[in-house]
Amino acid sequence: MTAGEADKKSKADGGDSPGMSVRTRHRIAVVLVVIATFVGVLALLSTWAKRQLYDTDQWVETSSALLADDTIRTELANFLTAEIFASGQVQKQVAKVLPPEAAPLAGPASAGLSQLFNRAVNEILQTSFVQNLWEEANRKASETFIAVANDEPIATEALGKAQEATGSVNLDLTSIRSAVTEKLGIQLPKQGLGSGEALKSSVEAGNAQAGLEVIAPGAITTLRDVSNLIRKGAVVLLLLTFALYAAAVWVARETRLRTLTSVGLSLIIVGLGVLTARSLLGTTVVNSLVASDSVKPAATDAWNISTELLQTMGQSTVAYGLVALAAALLAGGTRWATSTRRRIAPALRDPMWASAGTALVLLILVWWGPTPGLREPLGVLLIAIFLIVGVVALRRQVMREFPPPEAGTEPLRPA
């Protein structure tokens, strides 16, 4: 029976409930799916922000990928090289090996060595020792970021002092710079510009270049407001999205198959919307934060790497939408769908086989973990609920269409 036929029958019978026809139920379901689409986009964006910014392990994993990127590593090498030469130690050491009468040439000579130093620094940054220091620096920066966002005391003393002095959150590069200069045989001063001590000493000396600024001073208040919204809203938005989909399918009744198709299309739109937002936001963020064109390639790579998780979430949502569409197709009235249901009817009619098959599929998906949702307890729970509900609905449909032979009813044959 089509939706139109069901609607006519409902009207002829006075409706399935007072004042609400099949058509009205279908319209309500459509509205719920449309709302779920918008909420779903916000849910994915907030969930990504929560995992990327407020999960230290995720932050460190992303930072490792950043350092492995050639363009970003080159910019970091440029930053460290500029700091080393700004300290004046290279010029002093060059002056020592020159004759007294050639001492004025130490400045130009040291400047000519900058490219050689830059290449050497880039190679040193690729060593496992420095990579470990980079991860540790990012771990401390993440802990500071989260503490500042939550308005909590900062455990790391040096970063805490720096945050109090500058009002910003920094990525402490002193240990990395010390490792680089030690490899190059350069001894930096103990205080001031180019200091090899902790960030605390550098800040006390009035030096703001001991670390890379992660959060500007004026953004701290905004960060705390946004942090509360993201951390509390991410789970709520995600649950609300699934609740809206479930409510749409429930209220549709006679048009549930069409509603399920709408849910599948909605999930695809949500995934594509997030992927589009990632692309558009990337261009906006890079252009607004980076003034120099020479640094934009590194900033673009940093954005792409930092939002890889968001890209995966968008692609996964598209995949979920395709699965929902496939489920709607399987439950449809096409010859292929009816024939498929007839073939699987014996297994679905048996409760043990239906339950075991559902559990096996779920275990394989969790073990495989092709999407982020299948690697999180909440995601696994939601997917398990929808999988079980889908199998139960399909089993009831198959039982109606192809009852057991012993029931005395001939099984329906594919059209």
C-alpha positions in Angstrom: 0.0 0.0 0.0 1.4 3.3 -1.0 1.4 6.4 1.2 -1.4 7.9 -0.8 -3.5 4.8 -0.6 -2.9 4.6 3.2 -3.8 8.3 3.5 -7.1 7.7 1.7 -7.8 4.7 3.8 -7.0 6.6 7.0 -9.4 9.4 6.0 -12.1 6.9 5.0 -11.8 5.2 8.4 -11.8 8.5 10.2 -8.0 8.5 10.7 -5.7 6.4 12.8 -6.1 8.9 15.6 -8.5 11.8 16.2 -7.5 14.8 14.1 -4.3 13.3 12.7 -4.2 11.7 9.3 -1.4 9.8 7.6 -0.5 12.9 5.6 -0.2 15.0 8.8 2.0 12.4 10.5 4.2 12.3 7.4 4.6 16.1 7.4 5.4 16.1 11.1 8.1 13.4 10.5 9.5 15.5 7.6 9.8 18.5 9.9 11.5 16.4 12.6 14.0 15.1 10.1 14.8 18.7 8.8 15.4 19.9 12.4 17.6 16.8 13.0 19.6 17.7 9.9 20.6 21.1 11.3 21.1 19.8 14.8 23.2 17.0 13.4 25.7 19.4 11.8 26.1 21.3 15.0 26.5 18.0 16.9 29.3 16.8 14.7 31.1 20.2 14.8 30.9 20.4 18.6 31.8 16.7 19.1 34.9 17.3 16.9 35.9 20.4 18.9 35.5 18.6 22.2 37.6 15.6 21.1 40.3 17.7 19.3 40.7 20.5 21.9 39.8 18.9 25.2 41.4 15.5 24.7 45.1 15.7 25.5 45.9 12.4 23.8 44.1 13.5 20.6 46.0 16.8 20.8 49.4 15.1 21.1 48.5 12.7 18.2 47.6 15.6 16.0 50.8 17.5 17.0 52.9 14.5 15.9 51.3 14.7 12.5 51.9 18.4 12.3 55.7 18.0 12.9 55.8 15.2 10.3 54.5 17.6 7.7 57.4 19.0 5.6 55.8 22.5 5.2 55.0 22.9 8.9 58.4 21.5 10.0 60.1 24.0 7.7 58.3 26.9 9.2 59.2 25.7 12.7 62.9 25.4 11.6 62.7 29.0 10.3 61.3 30.1 13.7 64.0 28.3 15.7 66.8 29.5 13.3 65.7 33.1 13.6 65.7 32.8 17.4 69.2 31.2 17.4 70.6 34.0 15.2 68.8 36.7 17.2 70.6 35.6 20.3 73.9 36.8 18.7 75.8 33.7 19.8 76.4 32.6 16.2 78.0 35.9 15.4 80.2 35.8 18.5 81.4 32.3 17.7 82.2 33.3 14.1 84.1 36.3 15.4 86.3 34.0 17.5 87.6 32.1 14.5 88.2 35.3 12.5 91.4 37.4 12.7 91.0 40.5 14.9 91.1 42.8 11.8 88.2 40.8 10.2 86.0 41.0 13.3 83.6 43.5 11.6 82.8 40.8 9.0 81.4 38.4 11.7 77.9 39.7 11.2 77.6 39.3 7.4 79.5 35.9 7.7 77.1 34.6 10.3 74.1 35.8 8.3 75.4 33.8 5.3 75.4 30.7 7.4 71.6 31.0 8.2 70.5 28.7 5.3 73.0 26.0 6.3 71.7 26.3 9.9 68.1 26.1 8.7 68.7 22.9 6.8 70.5 21.4 9.8 67.7 22.4 12.2 65.2 20.9 9.9 67.1 17.6 9.9 67.4 17.7 13.7 63.6 18.2 14.0 63.1 14.9 12.3 65.0 12.9 14.9 63.0 10.8 17.4 64.5 12.6 20.4 63.2 16.0 19.3 59.9 14.5 18.2 59.5 13.1 21.7 60.3 16.6 23.1 57.7 18.1 20.7 55.0 15.7 22.0 55.8 16.5 25.6 55.7 20.2 24.9 52.3 19.8 23.2 51.0 17.6 26.1 51.9 20.4 28.6 50.4 23.0 26.3 47.2 20.9 26.1 47.0 20.6 29.8 47.5 24.3 30.2 44.8 25.0 27.5 42.3 22.8 29.3 43.1 24.3 32.7 42.7 27.8 31.3 39.4 26.8 29.6 38.1 25.4 32.8 39.5 28.2 34.9 41.5 25.7 37.0 45.0 26.0 38.4 47.8 25.1 35.9 49.9 22.2 37.0 52.9 23.0 34.9 54.8 25.7 36.8 56.7 27.3 33.9 53.6 27.5 31.7 51.6 28.7 34.6 54.0 31.6 35.2 54.0 32.4 31.5 50.2 32.4 31.4 50.0 34.7 34.4 52.6 37.1 32.9 51.4 37.3 29.4 47.7 36.3 29.7 48.1 33.8 26.8 48.7 30.1 26.4 52.1 29.2 24.8 53.7 26.1 23.4 57.0 25.9 25.3 59.9 25.3 22.8 62.8 25.9 25.1 63.6 22.2 25.5 63.5 21.7 21.7 65.6 24.8 21.1 68.1 23.6 23.7 68.4 20.2 22.0 68.8 21.8 18.6 71.6 24.2 19.7 73.3 21.4 21.6 73.4 19.4 18.4 74.8 22.5 16.5 77.4 23.1 19.2 76.0 26.6 20.2 75.7 27.7 23.8 72.9 30.1 24.3 72.7 32.6 27.2 71.0 31.6 30.4 68.6 34.6 30.3 67.0 37.0 27.8 66.5 36.5 24.1 67.5 33.0 23.1 67.6 31.7 26.6 67.9 28.0 27.0 66.2 27.9 30.4 62.6 27.2 31.0 59.9 29.5 29.7 59.6 31.0 33.2 63.1 32.5 33.1 62.4 33.9 29.6 59.2 35.5 30.7 60.8 37.0 33.8 63.5 38.5 31.5 60.8 40.1 29.4 61.2 37.7 26.5 58.0 36.6 24.7 59.7 34.5 22.1 60.4 31.4 24.1 57.3 29.7 22.9 54.6 29.8 20.2 51.4 31.5 21.2 48.5 29.1 21.2 45.8 31.4 22.6 46.1 35.2 22.5 45.4 37.1 25.8 42.1 38.6 24.6 40.7 35.2 23.7 40.9 33.7 27.2 37.4 34.9 28.3 35.8 33.9 25.0 37.5 30.5 25.2 36.0 29.8 28.6 32.5 30.7 27.4 32.8 28.6 24.3 34.4 25.7 26.3 31.4 25.5 28.6 29.0 25.5 25.6 31.0 22.8 23.7 31.7 20.4 26.5 28.1 20.5 27.8 26.4 20.8 24.4 28.3 18.1 22.4 26.6 15.1 23.9 23.2 16.8 24.2 23.2 17.8 20.5 24.2 14.3 19.5 21.5 12.6 21.6 19.0 15.1 20.4 19.8 14.3 16.8 19.2 10.6 17.2 16.1 11.3 19.3 14.6 13.5 16.5 15.3 10.8 13.9 13.7 8.2 16.2 10.7 10.4 16.8 10.3 11.0 13.1 10.2 7.2 12.4 7.9 6.6 15.2 5.3 9.3 14.3 5.3 8.4 10.6 3.7 4.9 11.1 2.2 4.1 7.7 5.0 6.1 5.9 7.9 4.9 7.9 9.7 3.5 4.9 9.6 6.9 3.3 10.7 8.5 6.5 13.6 6.0 6.8 14.7 7.1 3.3 14.5 10.7 4.5 16.7 9.9 7.5 19.3 8.4 5.2 19.3 11.4 3.0 19.5 13.7 6.0 22.6 11.8 7.3 24.2 12.2 3.9 23.4 16.0 4.0 24.8 16.3 7.5 28.1 14.6 6.5 28.4 16.7 3.3 27.5 19.8 5.2 30.3 19.2 7.8 32.8 18.5 5.0 31.8 21.7 3.2 32.1 23.7 6.5 35.6 22.3 7.0 36.6 23.5 3.6 35.1 27.0 4.0 36.2 27.5 7.5 39.7 26.5 6.6 40.0 29.2 4.0 38.5 31.8 6.4 40.7 30.8 9.4 43.9 30.8 7.4 43.2 34.1 5.7 42.2 35.8 8.9 45.0 34.5 11.1 48.0 34.5 8.7 49.0 37.8 7.1 52.1 36.6 5.2 51.5 34.6 2.0 54.7 32.7 2.7 53.3 31.1 5.8 49.8 30.3 4.4 50.9 26.9 3.0 52.0 25.8 6.5 48.8 27.2 8.0 46.7 25.4 5.5 48.5 22.1 6.2 48.1 22.7 9.9 44.3 23.2 9.4 43.9 20.1 7.2 45.8 17.9 9.7 44.0 19.4 12.7 40.6 18.7 11.1 41.3 15.2 9.8 39.1 13.9 12.6 36.3 16.2 11.5 36.7 15.0 7.9 36.5 11.4 9.1 33.4 12.1 11.1 31.8 13.7 8.0 32.7 10.8 5.8 31.4 8.4 8.4 28.1 10.2 8.6 27.7 9.9 4.8 28.4 6.2 5.1 25.7 5.9 7.8 23.3 7.7 5.5 24.0 5.2 2.7 23.4 2.3 5.1 20.0 3.8 6.1 19.1 4.2 2.4 20.2 0.6 1.8 18.0 -0.5 4.7 15.0 1.4 3.3 15.7 -0.2 -0.1 15.8 -3.7 1.5 12.4 -3.0 3.2 10.9 -1.7 0.0 8.6 -3.3 -2.6 11.0 -3.8 -5.5 11.4 -7.3 -6.9 15.0 -7.4 -5.7 14.1 -6.4 -2.1 11.2 -8.9 -1.9 13.4 -11.7 -3.3 16.2 -10.8 -0.8 13.8 -10.8 2.2 12.4 -14.2 1.0 15.9 -15.7 1.0 16.8 -14.5 4.5 13.4 -15.3 5.9 14.3 -18.7 7.4 17.2 -17.1 9.4 15.2 -14.1 10.6 12.2 -16.2 11.7 14.5 -18.1 14.1 15.1 -15.8 17.1 18.4 -17.5 17.9 19.8 -17.0 14.4 18.5 -13.4 14.2 20.0 -12.5 17.6 23.3 -14.2 17.0 23.6 -12.6 13.5 22.9 -9.2 14.9 25.4 -9.6 17.7 28.0 -10.9 15.3 27.6 -7.9 13.0 27.9 -5.5 15.9 31.0 -7.2 17.2 32.7 -7.2 13.8 31.9 -3.5 13.4 33.3 -2.7 16.9 36.4 -4.8 16.3 36.9 -3.2 12.9 36.1 0.4 14.0 35.8 1.9 10.6 34.2 5.1 12.0 35.0 7.2 15.1 31.5 6.4 16.5 32.4 2.7 16.7 35.4 3.6 18.9 33.4 5.4 21.5 31.1 3.9 24.1 28.2 6.3 23.4 28.6 5.8 19.6 28.6 2.0 20.0 25.5 2.2 22.2 23.5 4.4 19.7 24.6 2.3 16.7 23.7 -0.9 18.6 20.2 0.4 19.4 19.5 1.4 15.8 20.9 -1.9 14.5 18.7 -3.9 16.9 15.6 -1.8 16.1 16.2 -2.2 12.4 16.6 -6.0 12.7 13.5 -6.3 14.8 11.5 -4.2 12.3 12.8 -6.3 9.3 12.1 -9.5 11.2 8.5 -8.5 11.8 8.1 -7.6 8.1 9.5 -10.9 7.0 7.2 -12.8 9.5 4.2 -11.1 7.9 5.3 -11.7 4.3 6.7 -15.1 4.7 5.2 -16.9 7.7 6.5 -20.4 8.7 5.2 -23.2 6.5 3.8 -25.0 9.5 1.5 -22.0 10.2 -0.6 -23.2 7.3 0.0 -20.1 5.1 1.8 -20.3 1.8 4.8 -18.0 1.7 4.5 -15.1 -0.6 6.6 -15.3 -3.7 8.5 -12.3 -5.1 6.5 -10.2 -7.5 
